[in-house]
Amino acid sequence: MKIGIIGCGTIANSAHIPNYLNNPDAEIKYFCDIIPEKAEECVKKYGCGIAVTDYHDVINDPEVAAVSVCTPNLMHPQIAIDAMRAGKDVLCEKPSARTLKEAEEMLKVHRETGRILNIGVVNRFNDNVRLIKKYIDDGKLGEVYHVYVSFRAHRSIPGLGGAFTTKAIAGGGTLIDWGVHYLDIVMYCTGDPKAKTVSGETFCKLGKDMPNYVYKDMWSEVTKDLNGTYDVDDFVTAFIRTSGPTITINGSWAQNIGIADSYIDFLGTKAGIRLIYGGDFTVWGVKDGKLTEEKPAFEKNNAFNAELRAFVDCVRSGEKLPSHIDRNILTSKIMQGIYDSSMADREIVF
Ligand SMILES: NC(=O)c1ccc[n+]([C@@H]2O[C@H](COP(=O)([O-])OP(=O)(O)OC[C@H]3O[C@@H](n4cnc5c(N)ncnc54)[C@H](O)[C@@H]3O)[C@@H](O)[C@H]2O)c1
């Protein structure tokens, strides 16, 4: 199966390309980047494919079955929509788009064309997350009535003044960049409930004074541009009512607290689970009149590997994966609700 990579930056090189190369059923035919050197570098480094700068060259090739969209968020909808209309199946990096309206347009074109549109919510392929979903589906937690989400880091804004901190490109900051993964885990594990109301507030505080921002981490330093723009949220807080549990989130790329707190607490009537993001989870319950605490043992898998493999397989089989746009749209709706609630200074009722 011939694949096109569109956008040859960090996520393409760290996750998509190596996992296609490892898959005997996939062959990368194109590396596309608007910066020609980046596409050419991939051809040289991986010893395969053709370097191009215009994604239309990729999607107009009848031999290409599927594409990975690994560009900044701004271009996700246009490229995914054009690719589906050209008859290609698509794995588009998260978030699907900058706004709910754009994501809905992507969903509409998926429905019109029947093409696959998976979003890169990779945690749905994490074995620990899948195990938590199974615990909940099997009733081990009883009724899950609330989920508490924390993704708070100590001064860790990506690429100040670059694509991630420019609203016109990214659509938002820590909520749309990190929150999308955390909310997606909650949605997946609790059966993709529908949002009923959202009340939230987003703050653009610590990164605003870019020259004086002192930081601990900046994983996207390569895009740093102190003459660029910083107009996105670096802290978000929200309360969400859904057809399932209520959800509270507190998330920040940067806060003046020197401890990173990245976890999701599932509160159930029979048991509760704390998942450390990217790590293990603990289950607290009661057995034979005694309190229990258990850390289930499981083999950690490589979620990106599983995600990319599942994508190639579903292009062949037509099977819909749990990361498909028609599920992911529910998370987009919540994120849009939080931004809208913050702007309007009131609760949003769906
Ligand atoms: N799943 C995850 O955990 C995860 C992790 C990191 C990034 N991401 C997502 O991946 C996307 C890319 O992030 P990144 O960190 O790799 O960014 P990056 O800046 O490193 O790479 C993006 C690349 O896209 C290229 N590009 C821009 N417009 C293009 C166009 N029209 N056609 C072709 N190429 C184009 C840029 O030149 C750049 O090389 C973002 O949406 C981000 O949210 C997901």
The ligand as an SDF file (V2000), in Angstrom:
LIG
                    3D

 44 48  0  0  0  0  0  0  0  0999 V2000
   -0.1170   12.6850   18.4140 N   0  0  0  0  0  0  0  0  0  0  0  0
    0.7280   13.4050   19.1330 C   0  0  0  0  0  0  0  0  0  0  0  0
    0.9970   13.0960   20.3020 O   0  0  0  0  0  0  0  0  0  0  0  0
    1.3790   14.6110   18.5110 C   0  0  0  0  0  0  0  0  0  0  0  0
    2.6440   15.0240   18.9570 C   0  0  0  0  0  0  0  0  0  0  0  0
    3.2120   16.1400   18.3470 C   0  0  0  0  0  0  0  0  0  0  0  0
    2.5260   16.8250   17.3540 C   0  0  0  0  0  0  0  0  0  0  0  0
    1.2840   16.4160   16.9670 N   0  0  0  0  0  0  0  0  0  0  0  0
    0.5310   17.1440   15.9300 C   0  0  0  0  0  0  0  0  0  0  0  0
    1.1930   16.9810   14.6830 O   0  0  0  0  0  0  0  0  0  0  0  0
    1.0850   18.1670   13.9080 C   0  0  0  0  0  0  0  0  0  0  0  0
    2.4810   18.6280   13.5010 C   0  0  0  0  0  0  0  0  0  0  0  0
    3.2250   18.8910   14.6690 O   0  0  0  0  0  0  0  0  0  0  0  0
    4.8280   18.8250   14.6380 P   0  0  0  0  0  0  0  0  0  0  0  0
    5.2710   18.9670   16.0440 O   0  0  0  0  0  0  0  0  0  0  0  0
    5.2880   17.6710   13.8530 O   0  0  0  0  0  0  0  0  0  0  0  0
    5.1150   20.1980   13.8540 O   0  0  0  0  0  0  0  0  0  0  0  0
    6.4070   20.5640   12.9940 P   0  0  0  0  0  0  0  0  0  0  0  0
    6.3910   22.0420   12.8670 O   0  0  0  0  0  0  0  0  0  0  0  0
    7.6050   19.8900   13.5430 O   0  0  0  0  0  0  0  0  0  0  0  0
    6.1020   19.9000   11.5580 O   0  0  0  0  0  0  0  0  0  0  0  0
    5.1020   20.3550   10.7000 C   0  0  0  0  0  0  0  0  0  0  0  0
    5.6470   20.3130    9.2660 C   0  0  0  0  0  0  0  0  0  0  0  0
    4.5840   20.6060    8.3540 O   0  0  0  0  0  0  0  0  0  0  0  0
    5.1350   21.3690    7.2860 C   0  0  0  0  0  0  0  0  0  0  0  0
    4.0310   22.0330    6.5760 N   0  0  0  0  0  0  0  0  0  0  0  0
    3.3660   23.1520    6.9210 C   0  0  0  0  0  0  0  0  0  0  0  0
    2.4030   23.4300    5.9990 N   0  0  0  0  0  0  0  0  0  0  0  0
    2.4850   22.4510    5.0620 C   0  0  0  0  0  0  0  0  0  0  0  0
    1.7670   22.1850    3.8590 C   0  0  0  0  0  0  0  0  0  0  0  0
    0.7840   22.9900    3.4330 N   0  0  0  0  0  0  0  0  0  0  0  0
    2.1240   21.1050    3.1170 N   0  0  0  0  0  0  0  0  0  0  0  0
    3.1460   20.3030    3.5230 C   0  0  0  0  0  0  0  0  0  0  0  0
    3.8580   20.5060    4.6560 N   0  0  0  0  0  0  0  0  0  0  0  0
    3.5290   21.5600    5.4110 C   0  0  0  0  0  0  0  0  0  0  0  0
    6.1070   22.2990    7.9870 C   0  0  0  0  0  0  0  0  0  0  0  0
    7.0420   22.8630    7.0950 O   0  0  0  0  0  0  0  0  0  0  0  0
    6.7410   21.3520    9.0090 C   0  0  0  0  0  0  0  0  0  0  0  0
    7.8900   20.7180    8.4930 O   0  0  0  0  0  0  0  0  0  0  0  0
    0.3300   19.1780   14.7740 C   0  0  0  0  0  0  0  0  0  0  0  0
   -1.0290   19.1740   14.4060 O   0  0  0  0  0  0  0  0  0  0  0  0
    0.4790   18.6420   16.1840 C   0  0  0  0  0  0  0  0  0  0  0  0
   -0.6140   18.9720   17.0350 O   0  0  0  0  0  0  0  0  0  0  0  0
    0.7300   15.3040   17.5070 C   0  0  0  0  0  0  0  0  0  0  0  0
  1  2  1  0
  2  3  2  0
  2  4  1  0
  4  5  1  0
  4 44  2  0
  5  6  2  0
  6  7  1  0
  7  8  2  0
  8  9  1  0
  8 44  1  0
  9 10  1  0
  9 42  1  0
 10 11  1  0
 11 12  1  0
 11 40  1  0
 12 13  1  0
 13 14  1  0
 14 15  2  0
 14 16  1  0
 14 17  1  0
 17 18  1  0
 18 19  2  0
 18 20  1  0
 18 21  1  0
 21 22  1  0
 22 23  1  0
 23 24  1  0
 23 38  1  0
 24 25  1  0
 25 26  1  0
 25 36  1  0
 26 27  1  0
 26 35  1  0
 27 28  2  0
 28 29  1  0
 29 30  1  0
 29 35  2  0
 30 31  1  0
 30 32  2  0
 32 33  1  0
 33 34  2  0
 34 35  1  0
 36 37  1  0
 36 38  1  0
 38 39  1  0
 40 41  1  0
 40 42  1  0
 42 43  1  0
M  CHG  2   8   1  16  -1
M  END
$$$$
